Amino acid sequence: MWYQLFVWLHILAVAIWIGGMLFISYAVLPLIRHPSIFPIRAVLLTELGLRIRLVGWITLGVLLLTGTGMLLLRGYTWSDLISAAFWQSATGTILGWKLGLFALTVITTLAHDLYFGPKSARLAEQLPEDHPQRQRIRRISSWLGRVIVLLALGISFLGVLLSRGW
């Protein structure tokens, strides 16, 4: 029963995490390019960013906890996880890639959420639209968001491989 609960929470967290990013990408960002939104665009993006950031970090925490729990509930022990033989197995290899992408996602998300996103919002309030520094930071922030989505999709695919095999 615990294992199924962890799987359900894990899938729910993935759906919320990826769904939130896709909603921002395909619903919110095209909308804020509409001329009628221009006067409130910076405020709207900042407020949405703060709200979705909280949800994103909560889901990342849930994913880490439920993923660890599922491994332990499937019978893996901490000693298994520190043995070279485990990491050379198919499960260990896939898990290693998944954890590596997860770590890269956390680092990329930190850069986006704590530096480039807020800096982009500040520059949007301080500099004109066509200012090179504002455009550069906005582009970096935008590309980081895209990279995070791709990493999330890769992680979810590796999760399918872990649960269903290659």
BELGILIN-V20901 format. One line per field, one symbol per residue. burial: b if it has 16 or more other ideal C-beta (glycine too) atoms within 10 Angstrom, else e. Layout:
BEGIN
burial = ???
END
This chain:
BEGIN
burial = eeeeebeebbeebbebbbebbeebeeeeeeeeeeeeeeeeebeebbeebeebbeebeebbebbeebbebbbbbeebeeebeeeeebeeeebbebbebbeebbeebeebbebbbeebbbbbbebbeeeeeeeeebeebbebbbebbebbbebbebbbebbebbeeee
END
